[in-house]
Amino acid sequence: MKSIGLDVEFPREKCSSRDCPFHGNLKIRGRTLRGKVVSLDPENTAIIERRYLKFVPKYERYERRKKKLSVHKPDCIKLREGDTVMVIECRPISKTKRHVVVKSFK
């Protein structure tokens, strides 16, 4: 296993995916985000939902927003719907996937 440069635990399971930051050749870079898993239907993909606040200057208040992201799920990280996960930006893996899951908060 190789270090990915973050203070996260290595997965207990081993995988042979080349798009895994721990066992493959995928390099991570950029932003670190947290979100909640809402779907695991596509293969090797998790749909996460991020909730955040956006300031509206006209009304001097915050509004609640949410955004869904398609993220790559390596085989060595086991997820269920409702889990909170940490994802990190990486190179484009497919048309919609630009992030990879590195940690799950059960």
Backbone as a chain_set.jsonl record, in Angstrom:
{"seq": "MKSIGLDVEFPREKCSSRDCPFHGNLKIRGRTLRGKVVSLDPENTAIIERRYLKFVPKYERYERRKKKLSVHKPDCIKLREGDTVMVIECRPISKTKRHVVVKSFK", "coords": {"N": [[0.836, -1.178, 0.0], [0.395, 2.249, -0.693], [1.17, 5.537, 0.516], [-1.205, 8.166, 0.566], [-0.905, 10.755, 1.171], [-2.572, 11.919, 3.016], [-4.068, 12.039, 6.287], [-5.508, 9.433, 6.732], [-6.999, 6.266, 7.442], [-5.738, 3.18, 6.176], [-7.514, 0.996, 3.973], [-8.842, -2.143, 5.139], [-9.259, -4.295, 3.48], [-7.989, -5.703, 0.416], [-7.612, -4.591, -2.927], [-7.796, -4.898, -6.515], [-8.089, -2.859, -8.243], [-7.234, -0.435, -10.653], [-7.912, 2.157, -10.407], [-7.782, 2.973, -7.751], [-6.835, 4.886, -4.981], [-5.199, 3.851, -2.98], [-4.286, 1.227, -3.665], [-3.883, 1.246, -6.381], [-3.018, 3.177, -9.314], [-3.997, 5.747, -9.113], [-3.754, 9.156, -8.684], [-4.271, 11.653, -6.247], [-5.625, 14.963, -5.844], [-6.272, 18.449, -5.234], [-9.471, 19.532, -3.938], [-10.967, 18.524, -0.778], [-13.864, 16.902, 0.166], [-16.967, 16.379, 1.963], [-19.755, 14.198, 2.227], [-23.043, 12.674, 2.014], [-23.955, 9.358, 1.343], [-26.276, 8.612, -1.103], [-27.035, 6.878, -3.082], [-26.124, 3.731, -4.485], [-26.32, 2.513, -6.898], [-25.09, 2.549, -9.658], [-22.344, 0.664, -11.047], [-19.32, 0.412, -9.232], [-19.583, 3.045, -8.408], [-20.649, 5.766, -6.417], [-23.313, 7.822, -5.447], [-23.239, 10.879, -3.997], [-24.504, 13.319, -1.678], [-24.092, 16.681, -1.078], [-24.572, 19.138, 1.355], [-24.841, 22.586, 1.854], [-24.322, 26.056, 2.819], [-25.226, 29.113, 1.25], [-24.461, 32.458, 0.869], [-26.678, 35.155, 0.395], [-26.413, 38.216, -0.83], [-28.298, 40.277, -1.313], [-30.476, 39.871, 0.411], [-29.157, 39.577, 2.763], [-28.839, 37.131, 4.055], [-28.511, 33.558, 4.58], [-28.898, 30.821, 2.316], [-30.047, 27.468, 2.054], [-28.449, 24.939, 0.254], [-28.055, 22.129, -1.987], [-26.115, 19.561, -3.529], [-25.526, 16.999, -5.856], [-23.06, 14.524, -6.371], [-21.246, 12.365, -8.518], [-19.165, 9.833, -7.573], [-16.132, 7.882, -7.567], [-16.025, 4.582, -6.337], [-13.813, 2.619, -4.777], [-13.083, -0.946, -4.713], [-12.095, -1.806, -2.27], [-13.206, -0.298, -0.256], [-15.986, -0.437, 1.677], [-19.349, 0.483, 1.438], [-22.547, 1.774, 2.52], [-25.885, 2.91, 1.903], [-26.581, 6.077, 3.254], [-24.27, 6.393, 4.723], [-21.685, 8.614, 5.805], [-19.161, 10.116, 3.917], [-15.726, 10.805, 3.003], [-14.459, 12.481, 0.29], [-12.114, 12.96, -2.389], [-10.729, 15.11, -4.813], [-9.713, 14.11, -8.095], [-8.106, 12.994, -11.148], [-10.135, 12.979, -14.183], [-12.228, 10.177, -14.174], [-14.35, 9.092, -15.514], [-17.047, 10.247, -17.617], [-18.609, 11.714, -15.782], [-17.397, 11.372, -13.3], [-15.161, 12.72, -11.065], [-14.065, 12.552, -8.609], [-12.952, 10.603, -5.777], [-13.695, 8.14, -3.324], [-12.248, 8.103, -0.109], [-12.513, 7.655, 2.584], [-14.744, 6.38, 5.026], [-17.28, 7.331, 7.243], [-18.886, 5.651, 9.461]], "CA": [[0.0, 0.0, 0.0], [1.148, 3.491, -0.741], [0.588, 6.659, 1.239], [-1.854, 9.098, -0.34], [-0.589, 12.1, 1.613], [-3.56, 12.394, 3.976], [-4.123, 11.278, 7.531], [-6.662, 8.533, 6.708], [-6.629, 4.872, 7.64], [-5.731, 2.328, 4.99], [-8.575, -0.014, 4.014], [-8.403, -3.465, 5.59], [-9.313, -5.217, 2.347], [-7.107, -5.444, -0.715], [-8.339, -4.595, -4.198], [-6.925, -4.912, -7.695], [-8.541, -1.782, -9.116], [-6.174, 0.521, -10.969], [-8.43, 3.466, -10.035], [-7.829, 3.051, -6.293], [-5.685, 5.687, -4.539], [-4.359, 3.084, -2.067], [-3.708, 0.034, -4.276], [-3.707, 1.436, -7.818], [-2.169, 4.265, -9.794], [-4.753, 6.99, -9.111], [-3.195, 10.21, -7.852], [-5.304, 12.585, -5.778], [-5.224, 16.368, -5.824], [-7.401, 19.362, -5.139], [-10.322, 19.725, -2.771], [-11.49, 17.432, 0.02], [-15.27, 17.178, 0.444], [-17.726, 15.378, 2.714], [-21.13, 14.085, 1.772], [-23.812, 11.519, 2.461], [-24.24, 8.448, 0.235], [-27.706, 8.491, -1.343], [-27.293, 5.786, -4.016], [-24.995, 2.888, -4.872], [-26.796, 1.725, -8.03], [-24.121, 2.273, -10.719], [-21.222, -0.186, -10.638], [-18.125, 1.128, -8.789], [-19.914, 4.46, -8.283], [-21.557, 6.173, -5.345], [-23.859, 9.162, -5.6], [-23.261, 11.522, -2.684], [-25.186, 14.598, -1.629], [-23.456, 17.674, -0.224], [-25.44, 20.24, 1.777], [-24.031, 23.725, 2.253], [-25.009, 27.346, 2.898], [-24.784, 30.119, 0.289], [-24.873, 33.782, 1.307], [-27.37, 35.975, -0.596], [-26.158, 39.585, -0.37], [-29.477, 41.135, -1.396], [-31.294, 39.678, 1.605], [-28.236, 39.451, 3.885], [-29.149, 35.859, 4.716], [-27.977, 32.366, 3.949], [-29.869, 29.851, 1.834], [-29.549, 26.104, 2.052], [-28.337, 24.339, -1.071], [-27.517, 20.774, -2.007], [-25.571, 19.186, -4.821], [-25.189, 15.579, -5.945], [-21.825, 14.224, -7.083], [-20.91, 10.978, -8.799], [-17.79, 9.596, -7.131], [-15.657, 6.513, -7.757], [-15.96, 3.792, -5.112], [-12.918, 1.473, -4.925], [-13.595, -2.207, -4.168], [-11.605, -2.048, -0.911], [-13.987, 0.498, 0.692], [-17.374, -0.901, 1.714], [-20.276, 1.559, 1.766], [-23.989, 1.555, 2.502], [-26.609, 4.166, 1.778], [-26.678, 6.78, 4.519], [-22.942, 6.621, 5.291], [-20.998, 9.861, 5.497], [-17.877, 9.771, 3.326], [-14.795, 11.846, 2.605], [-14.038, 12.286, -1.095], [-11.035, 13.842, -2.808], [-10.68, 15.348, -6.246], [-8.679, 13.387, -8.826], [-8.258, 13.154, -12.59], [-11.423, 12.435, -14.623], [-12.273, 8.722, -14.315], [-15.339, 8.891, -16.573], [-17.668, 11.505, -18.018], [-19.142, 12.464, -14.638], [-16.677, 11.099, -12.053], [-13.901, 13.433, -10.876], [-13.736, 12.417, -7.197], [-12.827, 9.228, -5.312], [-13.934, 7.963, -1.887], [-11.058, 7.657, 0.61], [-12.807, 7.318, 3.967], [-16.162, 6.288, 5.372], [-17.601, 7.555, 8.651], [-20.099, 4.823, 9.624]], "C": [[0.882, 1.243, 0.0], [0.413, 4.579, 0.038], [-0.026, 7.623, 0.234], [-1.653, 10.54, 0.098], [-1.598, 12.708, 2.568], [-3.536, 11.514, 5.201], [-5.423, 10.469, 7.569], [-6.153, 7.103, 6.885], [-6.651, 4.122, 6.316], [-6.882, 1.337, 5.08], [-8.021, -1.371, 4.424], [-8.357, -4.451, 4.435], [-8.362, -4.765, 1.251], [-7.948, -5.44, -1.973], [-7.341, -4.532, -5.345], [-7.329, -3.831, -8.688], [-7.395, -0.817, -9.39], [-6.603, 1.953, -10.638], [-8.649, 3.573, -8.526], [-6.626, 3.877, -5.833], [-4.731, 4.921, -3.623], [-3.618, 1.945, -2.76], [-3.404, 0.197, -5.762], [-2.807, 2.614, -8.133], [-2.852, 5.625, -9.758], [-4.119, 7.992, -8.149], [-4.315, 11.178, -7.476], [-4.723, 13.982, -5.714], [-6.456, 17.206, -5.54], [-8.16, 19.305, -3.825], [-10.723, 18.423, -2.092], [-12.914, 17.798, 0.429], [-15.86, 16.07, 1.301], [-19.147, 15.374, 2.197], [-21.76, 12.818, 2.291], [-24.149, 10.671, 1.246], [-25.75, 8.305, 0.092], [-28.024, 7.346, -2.308], [-25.996, 5.051, -4.318], [-25.336, 2.066, -6.118], [-25.763, 1.518, -9.13], [-22.945, 1.46, -10.19], [-19.993, 0.672, -10.347], [-18.349, 2.631, -8.632], [-20.841, 4.665, -7.099], [-22.035, 7.583, -5.664], [-23.931, 9.764, -4.206], [-23.954, 12.869, -2.799], [-24.467, 15.49, -0.625], [-24.461, 18.766, 0.094], [-24.541, 21.357, 2.287], [-24.882, 24.983, 2.271], [-24.381, 28.313, 1.904], [-25.333, 31.46, 0.746], [-25.508, 34.548, 0.146], [-27.24, 37.423, -0.145], [-27.397, 40.474, -0.364], [-30.311, 41.069, -0.115], [-30.471, 39.557, 2.882], [-28.55, 38.222, 4.73], [-28.472, 34.721, 3.954], [-29.131, 31.51, 3.431], [-29.221, 28.477, 1.822], [-29.533, 25.583, 0.623], [-27.829, 22.921, -0.923], [-27.096, 20.446, -3.43], [-25.238, 17.706, -4.781], [-23.951, 15.406, -6.813], [-21.734, 12.735, -7.346], [-19.443, 10.795, -8.438], [-17.429, 8.138, -7.358], [-15.547, 5.823, -6.405], [-15.035, 2.61, -5.356], [-13.508, 0.231, -4.258], [-13.195, -2.414, -2.71], [-12.372, -1.248, 0.149], [-15.449, 0.079, 0.591], [-18.28, 0.226, 2.192], [-21.699, 1.053, 1.786], [-24.653, 2.91, 2.335], [-26.777, 4.786, 3.159], [-25.344, 7.031, 5.185], [-22.442, 8.011, 4.907], [-19.599, 9.509, 5.021], [-17.04, 11.019, 3.076], [-14.339, 11.522, 1.187], [-12.99, 13.33, -1.445], [-11.039, 13.936, -4.322], [-9.513, 14.582, -6.865], [-8.852, 13.678, -10.315], [-9.615, 12.607, -13.012], [-11.342, 10.914, -14.835], [-13.268, 8.343, -15.403], [-15.948, 10.254, -16.89], [-18.101, 12.353, -16.823], [-18.343, 12.286, -13.349], [-15.323, 11.809, -12.035], [-13.438, 13.393, -9.416], [-13.664, 10.931, -6.848], [-13.038, 9.197, -3.798], [-12.65, 7.465, -1.233], [-11.355, 7.251, 2.045], [-14.302, 7.3, 4.186], [-16.316, 6.477, 6.873], [-18.926, 6.837, 8.911], [-21.024, 5.406, 10.652]], "O": [[1.954, 1.277, 0.604], [-0.808, 4.537, 0.193], [0.552, 7.876, -0.824], [-2.177, 11.456, -0.537], [-1.498, 13.889, 2.902], [-3.045, 10.386, 5.164], [-6.33, 10.779, 8.342], [-5.021, 6.781, 6.522], [-7.478, 4.397, 5.446], [-7.199, 0.877, 6.177], [-6.883, -1.712, 4.103], [-7.511, -5.345, 4.412], [-7.985, -3.596, 1.174], [-8.904, -6.208, -2.079], [-6.184, -4.157, -5.157], [-6.944, -3.889, -9.856], [-6.672, -0.426, -8.474], [-5.769, 2.857, -10.591], [-9.61, 4.203, -8.083], [-5.502, 3.598, -6.252], [-3.568, 5.303, -3.498], [-2.442, 1.717, -2.477], [-2.723, -0.65, -6.341], [-1.951, 2.998, -7.336], [-2.324, 6.58, -10.328], [-3.967, 7.718, -6.958], [-5.192, 11.48, -8.286], [-3.517, 14.174, -5.555], [-7.576, 16.699, -5.604], [-7.593, 19.068, -2.759], [-10.81, 17.37, -2.724], [-13.148, 18.877, 0.975], [-15.326, 14.963, 1.36], [-19.679, 16.404, 1.782], [-21.104, 11.992, 2.925], [-24.584, 11.202, 0.223], [-26.433, 7.923, 1.042], [-29.165, 6.885, -2.353], [-24.923, 5.649, -4.397], [-24.71, 1.036, -6.368], [-25.561, 0.369, -9.525], [-22.594, 1.562, -9.014], [-19.66, 1.562, -11.13], [-17.397, 3.408, -8.716], [-21.707, 3.836, -6.818], [-21.255, 8.431, -6.099], [-24.606, 9.225, -3.329], [-23.99, 13.48, -3.867], [-24.26, 15.11, 0.527], [-25.134, 19.268, -0.806], [-23.604, 21.119, 3.048], [-26.02, 24.983, 1.8], [-23.162, 28.337, 1.732], [-26.533, 31.593, 0.984], [-24.955, 34.589, -0.953], [-27.886, 37.825, 0.823], [-27.531, 41.337, 0.503], [-30.791, 42.091, 0.376], [-31.035, 39.446, 3.97], [-28.529, 38.272, 5.96], [-27.943, 34.898, 2.856], [-30.206, 31.475, 4.029], [-28.016, 28.339, 1.61], [-30.493, 25.768, -0.125], [-27.258, 22.545, 0.1], [-27.64, 20.975, -4.399], [-24.722, 17.211, -3.779], [-23.807, 16.053, -7.851], [-22.103, 11.928, -6.493], [-18.58, 11.516, -8.937], [-18.295, 7.264, -7.344], [-15.041, 6.401, -5.443], [-15.413, 1.679, -6.067], [-14.332, 0.339, -3.35], [-13.885, -3.128, -1.983], [-12.2, -1.501, 1.342], [-16.072, 0.225, -0.46], [-18.018, 0.849, 3.221], [-22.027, 0.045, 1.162], [-24.039, 3.943, 2.6], [-27.084, 4.086, 4.124], [-25.279, 7.814, 6.132], [-22.738, 8.516, 3.824], [-18.918, 8.695, 5.645], [-17.56, 12.128, 2.955], [-13.884, 10.41, 0.918], [-12.968, 14.427, -0.888], [-11.318, 12.96, -5.019], [-8.461, 14.425, -6.246], [-9.665, 14.522, -10.691], [-10.206, 11.831, -12.262], [-10.493, 10.43, -15.582], [-13.05, 7.376, -16.133], [-15.422, 11.288, -16.479], [-17.973, 13.577, -16.852], [-18.6, 13.002, -12.381], [-14.455, 11.544, -12.866], [-12.522, 14.121, -9.035], [-14.247, 10.098, -7.542], [-12.618, 10.107, -3.083], [-12.026, 6.524, -1.723], [-10.541, 6.571, 2.67], [-15.039, 8.1, 3.609], [-15.595, 5.877, 7.67], [-19.987, 7.381, 8.603], [-22.087, 4.844, 10.917]]}, "num_chains": 1, "name": "protein.A"}
